[in-house]
Amino acid sequence: MKTVRKYLQQEDFSPAPPVLAERPSNLDPYKDIINGWLNEDKKHWRKQHHTAQRVHARLAKEHGYKGSYSVVQRYLKKYRSQETTKGTLELVWEPGLAQVDFGEADIYDNGKLIRGKYLTVSFPYSNNGFSQFFGGEAAECVCQGLKDVFMYIGGVPPLLIFDNATGVGRRVGDAIHESELFGRFRSHYHFRVRFCNPYAGYEKGNVERKVGYNRSNLFVPVPHIQQMESYNRALLDMHEKKAEELHYKKGVPIRELFEEDRQALLTLPTKEFHVCRYDWLTADGYGKVCLDGKHYYSTRPEYARQKVLVGIQAHRVDILTDGGQAVASHKRAYGDARTDISDHSTSLAMLLRNSGAWHNSGLRQQTPEPLRDYMDNQPKEKRRDCLRIMNELTSQYGWAAAIAAMGMAADRGGMNLCDAAVLAARITGYGIDTPPEPGPPLSVYDQVFLGKGGAVS
């Protein structure tokens, strides 16, 4: 009867949202404590936040909680699912502005697998982007990569937005601390720079997406390269395929939008910037200088334990005289493992002074086995002659040609400078296996001097 009366008196039968009634829990007295811990977590790195297991352990130890772990686990799951997700503000980018960031990828460099860094410059207005590959993230790499992109697109973005952890500088509070090389580079090209706020990756979200896109499209499968500068030039051309696609939001070809980016670029300066950092380094007893704490480069024997001027570039390290002339040049090494890089000419100069060190020299290890065995079996004076031949041929024809020519001379049973020099000249000239050109016909001389074939009119 009461139920009938209830529905007779009811005027609105619209459905109402369900209300879940919470059952009492033995965790209720502790929820404020847990909430306090979770709120404190928001101030710290996400990898050091409380887990359900840690909350349960603290409650039991510090507050005498007797309940089960599963109750705590369900509460944390519900608490975190109800937290308001932080929204992302959609930023508007004007033509010409660019974002810069590094990505990481593997390549085979002359057959050796290395993990390097690729600098990506992205233009949010058009969604176009360019990448350049380097061994690391040093200021020399950033400046060289930017210079290559500027030269390729024919202009300079008026504003570049960087991450707060690149090799060019860092933002600490309101102060910007730039490296000296990057400061000179920025002054030369007249662009402005802005560093993102810490933990604010959304401020350069376009380039972060571009970094991932380029890794999947430019570095899969893993590239095999022979020369880094040539590979980087080819990377710049690869943007053309992406430029033919439609912008994901504007529905216009990226190539057309990028023309608007180009119109907003600053003019290139009349003189190119030489991306090189100079430093005075002290050579050790072996005549080697150490860069980045772990990479050793040979200088000259006479530079041992002396200060040496070093030109540090993105791909190369040059050993210089006081006047700036290069006396040795090395491919720059990167990574955490120690490296020792020697110049053959400097090693030969040291061995000529002490040929008895041949058996324990690094140069011997780099010599092909047949020639190495030949020199091992020579008496001391003859081995010094071989080293002298190797030094002269290397300075004139290069290490590879010198070693090849000496190896061929040794196979023929002897070693002298004249024979080896002829072989080295042929190797670097038209090739050792290329037959000589036939030259002009000699039949006319036979006719004149031998009377063969009839008289010549």
matplotlib code that plots the C-alpha trace (Angstrom):
import matplotlib.pyplot as plt

x = [0.0, 2.8, 4.5, 1.3, 0.8, 4.5, 4.1, 0.7, 2.2, 5.4, 5.3, 8.7, 9.8, 13.0, 16.0, 18.4, 22.2, 23.2, 24.9, 27.4, 27.2, 30.7, 31.0, 32.9, 36.5, 39.2, 41.4, 39.1, 41.1, 44.3, 43.1, 44.1, 47.6, 47.9, 46.6, 49.3, 52.0, 50.6, 50.4, 54.0, 55.0, 53.9, 56.8, 59.3, 60.6, 57.9, 60.2, 60.4, 56.6, 54.9, 53.8, 50.9, 53.4, 55.4, 52.2, 51.1, 54.5, 54.6, 51.1, 51.9, 55.2, 54.4, 50.7, 49.9, 47.7, 46.4, 44.5, 45.4, 47.6, 44.8, 42.6, 45.5, 46.1, 42.5, 42.4, 45.6, 44.2, 40.9, 42.7, 45.0, 42.2, 40.3, 43.2, 42.5, 44.7, 46.8, 45.7, 48.0, 47.7, 47.7, 50.4, 50.4, 53.7, 54.5, 56.3, 60.1, 60.4, 62.2, 62.6, 65.8, 66.4, 68.6, 67.5, 69.5, 70.0, 72.4, 74.4, 77.2, 80.2, 82.7, 81.3, 81.4, 78.0, 77.8, 75.0, 75.1, 73.0, 71.0, 70.2, 66.7, 65.5, 61.7, 59.5, 56.1, 54.3, 54.8, 55.7, 58.9, 62.2, 65.8, 68.3, 72.1, 74.0, 76.9, 78.7, 77.6, 75.8, 78.7, 78.4, 80.5, 77.9, 75.0, 76.6, 77.8, 74.3, 72.6, 75.0, 74.4, 70.7, 70.9, 73.0, 70.6, 67.4, 69.0, 68.3, 68.3, 65.2, 64.8, 64.1, 65.3, 63.7, 66.1, 65.7, 67.2, 69.8, 71.5, 75.3, 74.8, 73.6, 71.2, 68.5, 68.9, 66.0, 65.8, 69.5, 70.7, 74.2, 75.6, 78.8, 81.4, 81.3, 77.5, 77.5, 79.8, 77.7, 74.5, 76.1, 77.3, 73.9, 71.8, 69.1, 67.4, 67.3, 64.9, 65.4, 62.4, 61.4, 62.5, 60.0, 58.1, 58.5, 55.2, 56.9, 58.8, 56.4, 56.7, 60.4, 60.0, 57.4, 59.7, 62.6, 60.6, 59.3, 62.8, 64.1, 61.5, 61.9, 65.5, 67.3, 65.3, 66.9, 70.2, 72.2, 75.7, 77.9, 81.5, 81.9, 79.8, 79.8, 78.6, 75.9, 74.7, 74.4, 72.2, 70.0, 69.1, 67.8, 65.6, 63.2, 61.7, 59.6, 58.1, 57.5, 55.1, 52.7, 49.7, 49.9, 48.2, 45.8, 45.9, 45.4, 48.0, 51.2, 54.1, 56.2, 53.9, 53.7, 57.5, 57.7, 56.0, 58.7, 61.4, 59.9, 60.3, 63.9, 66.8, 69.4, 72.5, 75.7, 78.2, 80.9, 80.4, 81.1, 84.0, 82.7, 85.8, 86.8, 90.4, 92.1, 95.7, 96.2, 99.3, 100.6, 101.7, 105.0, 103.8, 103.0, 99.2, 96.6, 93.4, 90.0, 86.8, 88.7, 88.9, 89.9, 93.6, 95.0, 98.6, 100.6, 104.3, 107.1, 108.7, 105.4, 105.7, 104.9, 104.3, 101.2, 99.7, 97.1, 94.1, 91.3, 88.1, 85.4, 82.3, 83.8, 87.5, 90.3, 93.3, 96.7, 98.0, 101.2, 101.3, 100.4, 97.3, 98.7, 97.5, 100.3, 98.0, 94.2, 92.1, 88.5, 86.9, 85.9, 82.8, 81.4, 82.3, 85.0, 88.6, 90.1, 93.7, 94.0, 97.4, 98.6, 100.8, 103.2, 103.9, 104.2, 106.7, 108.8, 109.1, 109.9, 112.7, 114.4, 114.0, 113.5, 114.0, 110.5, 108.9, 107.9, 105.8, 104.5, 100.8, 101.9, 103.1, 99.6, 98.1, 100.5, 99.1, 100.4, 102.6, 104.4, 104.6, 106.2, 108.7, 109.8, 109.9, 112.4, 114.8, 117.9, 117.9, 119.5, 117.3, 114.2, 115.2, 115.4, 111.9, 110.6, 112.3, 110.7, 107.3, 107.7, 108.6, 105.9, 103.2, 104.1, 103.9, 101.1, 99.3, 99.4, 97.2, 99.1, 102.5, 101.6, 100.1, 103.2, 105.6, 103.7, 103.9, 107.6, 108.2, 106.3, 108.7, 111.7, 113.2, 112.5, 114.0, 112.6, 112.6, 110.6, 108.2, 107.7, 106.8, 104.2, 102.7, 102.5, 100.7, 98.3, 97.4, 97.4, 95.7, 95.7, 98.0, 96.0, 95.1, 97.1, 99.1, 97.6, 98.7, 100.0, 100.4, 100.9, 104.6, 104.0, 105.0, 108.5, 108.8, 108.0, 110.6, 113.5, 112.9, 111.4, 108.4, 105.0, 106.2, 107.4, 105.8, 104.7]
y = [0.0, 2.4, 1.6, 2.4, 5.6, 6.6, 6.2, 7.9, 11.0, 11.0, 13.7, 13.2, 9.9, 11.1, 8.9, 10.2, 9.6, 6.7, 7.4, 4.8, 4.5, 3.9, 1.2, 2.0, 0.8, 0.2, 2.5, 5.5, 6.8, 6.8, 8.4, 11.9, 10.6, 8.8, 11.9, 14.0, 11.6, 11.6, 15.4, 15.7, 13.3, 15.9, 18.0, 15.3, 13.2, 10.8, 7.8, 8.5, 8.6, 6.3, 2.9, 1.0, -1.3, 1.5, 3.2, -0.1, -0.6, 3.0, 2.8, -0.5, 0.7, 4.3, 4.2, 0.6, -0.2, -3.8, -3.9, -5.8, -4.6, -5.0, -2.3, 0.2, -0.8, -0.2, 3.2, 4.4, 3.2, 5.1, 8.2, 8.4, 7.8, 10.7, 13.2, 15.9, 15.3, 18.4, 19.8, 21.1, 24.6, 24.7, 27.1, 29.3, 29.5, 32.3, 31.5, 31.3, 30.3, 27.0, 24.4, 22.5, 19.2, 16.1, 12.5, 9.2, 6.5, 3.8, 3.8, 1.7, 4.1, 2.3, -1.0, -0.2, 0.1, 3.3, 5.1, 8.8, 11.9, 13.7, 17.4, 18.2, 21.6, 21.8, 24.6, 24.3, 26.6, 24.3, 21.1, 20.8, 19.7, 18.8, 16.5, 16.2, 13.3, 13.7, 11.6, 13.7, 16.8, 19.2, 22.9, 22.2, 19.7, 22.1, 25.0, 22.8, 21.3, 24.7, 26.2, 23.3, 23.7, 27.5, 27.2, 24.6, 26.5, 29.8, 31.8, 32.0, 31.6, 34.8, 32.7, 29.3, 27.4, 25.0, 22.4, 23.3, 20.5, 20.9, 21.5, 25.2, 26.6, 26.4, 28.4, 28.8, 30.8, 33.9, 33.8, 32.2, 30.7, 30.1, 28.4, 30.8, 29.1, 29.2, 32.9, 33.8, 31.7, 33.4, 36.9, 36.0, 34.9, 37.4, 35.1, 35.2, 32.1, 30.9, 28.0, 26.0, 26.0, 22.8, 19.9, 21.9, 19.7, 20.9, 24.2, 22.4, 19.6, 19.9, 19.1, 16.2, 14.6, 15.3, 13.6, 10.4, 10.7, 11.1, 8.1, 5.8, 7.2, 8.2, 5.6, 2.4, 0.2, 1.1, 3.2, 2.2, 5.3, 5.9, 9.6, 11.6, 14.9, 13.3, 11.4, 14.7, 16.4, 13.5, 13.8, 17.4, 16.2, 13.6, 16.3, 16.6, 13.5, 14.8, 18.2, 16.7, 15.5, 17.5, 19.4, 17.3, 20.1, 22.8, 20.4, 22.3, 20.7, 21.2, 22.5, 25.4, 26.3, 26.2, 28.9, 31.2, 30.1, 31.0, 34.5, 35.1, 34.0, 36.4, 36.9, 34.8, 36.8, 37.5, 35.4, 31.8, 31.0, 28.6, 26.2, 25.5, 25.8, 26.4, 25.2, 24.8, 21.2, 19.7, 16.6, 13.6, 11.7, 10.0, 13.3, 12.8, 15.3, 14.3, 15.7, 15.2, 13.2, 10.0, 10.5, 10.8, 12.2, 12.1, 15.3, 15.3, 13.7, 17.1, 18.2, 15.7, 17.3, 20.7, 22.8, 22.3, 24.3, 22.1, 23.0, 21.1, 20.7, 18.6, 15.8, 16.5, 17.4, 19.3, 19.7, 23.2, 25.2, 28.5, 30.1, 28.0, 25.6, 22.0, 19.5, 16.5, 15.9, 13.2, 12.0, 13.1, 10.4, 10.3, 8.0, 6.9, 4.4, 5.5, 5.9, 6.4, 7.8, 8.1, 9.8, 7.5, 10.3, 11.2, 7.5, 6.9, 9.9, 8.5, 5.0, 6.4, 7.7, 4.4, 1.5, -1.0, -0.1, -1.6, -4.8, -3.1, -0.2, 0.4, 1.1, -2.5, -3.7, -1.6, -3.0, -5.9, -9.3, -10.2, -6.9, -7.0, -10.5, -9.3, -6.3, -8.5, -10.8, -8.0, -7.0, -3.7, -1.6, -3.1, -2.5, 1.1, 1.4, 0.0, 2.5, 5.3, 4.1, 3.9, 7.4, 8.9, 7.1, 8.0, 11.7, 11.7, 9.1, 8.4, 5.5, 3.1, 3.4, 3.2, 0.0, -1.6, -0.7, -2.0, -5.2, -5.8, -5.0, -7.4, -10.2, -9.7, -10.4, -7.0, -3.6, -0.4, 3.1, 3.4, 0.3, 1.0, 4.6, 3.4, 1.0, 3.7, 6.2, 3.6, 2.7, 6.4, 7.2, 5.0, 1.8, -1.1, -3.5, -1.0, -1.8, 1.1, 3.2, 1.9, 5.3, 6.5, 3.9, 3.3, 1.8, 5.2, 4.8, 1.3, 2.6, 5.4, 3.6, -0.1, 0.3, -1.8, -1.3, 0.9, 4.4, 7.3, 10.2]
z = [0.0, 0.8, -2.5, -4.4, -2.5, -3.2, -7.0, -7.0, -5.3, -7.5, -10.3, -12.0, -13.2, -15.0, -14.4, -11.8, -11.8, -9.7, -6.4, -5.2, -1.4, 0.0, 2.6, 5.7, 5.6, 8.2, 6.0, 6.6, 9.6, 7.6, 4.3, 5.3, 6.1, 2.7, 0.9, 2.6, 1.4, -2.2, -2.3, -1.1, -3.9, -6.5, -5.5, -6.3, -9.3, -10.4, -10.0, -6.3, -5.6, -3.1, -4.4, -2.8, -1.2, 0.3, 1.6, 3.3, 4.8, 6.3, 7.6, 9.4, 10.8, 11.7, 12.5, 13.5, 10.5, 10.7, 7.4, 4.2, 1.4, -1.2, 0.5, 0.3, -3.4, -4.3, -2.6, -4.4, -7.8, -7.2, -5.9, -8.9, -11.4, -10.0, -10.2, -12.8, -15.9, -16.8, -20.1, -22.8, -24.1, -27.9, -28.9, -32.0, -34.0, -36.4, -39.7, -39.5, -35.8, -35.1, -32.4, -31.8, -30.0, -30.1, -30.8, -30.4, -33.0, -34.1, -37.4, -38.8, -39.3, -41.6, -40.4, -36.7, -34.9, -32.9, -31.0, -32.0, -31.7, -34.5, -34.2, -35.5, -36.4, -36.8, -38.0, -36.2, -38.6, -41.6, -39.7, -41.8, -40.3, -40.9, -39.2, -38.9, -37.3, -34.9, -32.4, -29.4, -28.2, -27.8, -28.7, -31.8, -33.0, -32.3, -34.1, -37.1, -37.5, -37.3, -39.8, -42.2, -42.0, -42.4, -45.5, -46.9, -46.5, -47.4, -44.2, -40.4, -38.2, -36.1, -33.0, -31.9, -29.0, -27.2, -24.5, -21.2, -21.4, -24.7, -25.1, -26.0, -22.7, -19.8, -18.1, -14.4, -13.0, -15.2, -16.2, -19.4, -19.4, -23.0, -24.0, -25.5, -29.0, -29.2, -28.0, -30.9, -33.3, -32.3, -32.6, -36.1, -37.4, -35.3, -34.2, -30.8, -28.5, -25.9, -23.5, -22.3, -18.7, -16.8, -17.3, -19.9, -23.0, -24.4, -25.1, -28.0, -28.6, -32.4, -32.5, -30.0, -32.3, -35.3, -33.5, -33.1, -36.7, -38.1, -36.1, -37.6, -41.1, -41.6, -39.4, -40.1, -41.2, -39.5, -42.0, -43.2, -43.8, -44.9, -44.4, -41.9, -43.7, -47.0, -45.1, -43.5, -46.8, -48.0, -44.8, -45.7, -49.1, -47.5, -46.2, -49.7, -49.3, -46.1, -47.6, -50.2, -47.5, -46.3, -43.0, -40.4, -39.4, -42.2, -45.1, -47.2, -48.5, -46.1, -49.0, -49.6, -45.9, -45.6, -48.3, -45.8, -43.2, -45.7, -46.2, -42.5, -42.3, -41.6, -44.4, -44.2, -43.3, -46.1, -44.3, -43.1, -39.4, -38.9, -36.2, -34.2, -30.6, -29.8, -26.6, -25.3, -24.1, -22.5, -24.3, -22.3, -22.6, -25.7, -27.4, -27.1, -25.9, -24.0, -24.9, -23.0, -20.3, -22.3, -25.9, -26.8, -30.1, -31.2, -31.9, -32.8, -30.9, -30.1, -28.5, -25.6, -22.3, -23.9, -24.4, -27.9, -29.7, -30.6, -33.0, -31.9, -34.4, -34.6, -36.8, -36.5, -34.1, -35.6, -34.0, -34.8, -34.8, -32.9, -36.2, -36.7, -39.4, -39.0, -38.4, -37.8, -38.2, -36.5, -36.7, -33.5, -31.1, -28.9, -26.2, -22.7, -23.7, -23.9, -27.4, -28.6, -32.1, -33.7, -36.8, -38.9, -39.8, -36.2, -35.1, -38.0, -36.9, -33.4, -34.7, -36.9, -33.8, -32.1, -34.5, -31.7, -30.5, -33.7, -32.1, -29.3, -31.4, -32.3, -35.9, -36.2, -35.1, -37.9, -40.5, -42.6, -41.5, -44.6, -44.5, -40.7, -40.9, -43.5, -41.3, -38.2, -39.8, -41.0, -39.1, -37.3, -40.0, -42.7, -40.6, -40.2, -44.0, -44.3, -41.8, -43.7, -46.9, -45.2, -43.8, -47.2, -49.1, -46.5, -46.6, -50.4, -51.2, -48.0, -45.5, -47.5, -50.7, -48.9, -47.1, -50.3, -52.3, -49.7, -49.3, -53.1, -53.1, -50.2, -52.1, -55.0, -52.8, -52.1, -50.6, -52.0, -52.2, -56.0, -56.7, -53.8, -55.0, -58.5, -57.2, -54.8, -57.7, -59.8, -57.0, -56.4, -60.2, -62.7, -60.6, -60.2, -62.3, -65.1, -68.3, -69.7, -72.5, -75.9, -77.0, -80.6, -83.4, -84.3, -87.8, -89.3, -87.9, -89.2, -92.6, -92.5, -90.8, -91.6, -95.0, -94.1, -95.6, -98.5, -98.7, -96.9, -99.0]

ax = plt.figure().add_subplot(projection="3d")
ax.plot(x, y, z, "-o")
ax.set_aspect("equal")
plt.show()
